[in-house]
């Protein structure tokens, strides 16, 4: 069974929208998702927050979320948050 450790790679927010997204994501930092279902639920929460912020700040460049096997990446041209599966020693 694969588990995921949420470690946030965060950069200085470009605007209020990015700052709000970072604040939301920070509450999940250094958290363990014990399985794929938990990871997918976390990803769904992030997608909902991205949609909410894009609607709240329509005049700014939209946040984009992309994901793959074991990672989620949210950005606004520059990387904002990247969450990945832990590497095994």
Buried (B, 14 or more C-beta within 10 A) or exposed (E): EEEBEBEBEBEEBBEEBBEBBBEBBEEBEEBEBEEBEBBEEBBEEBBEBBEEBBEEBEEBBEBEBEBEEEBBBBBBEEEBBBBBBEEEE
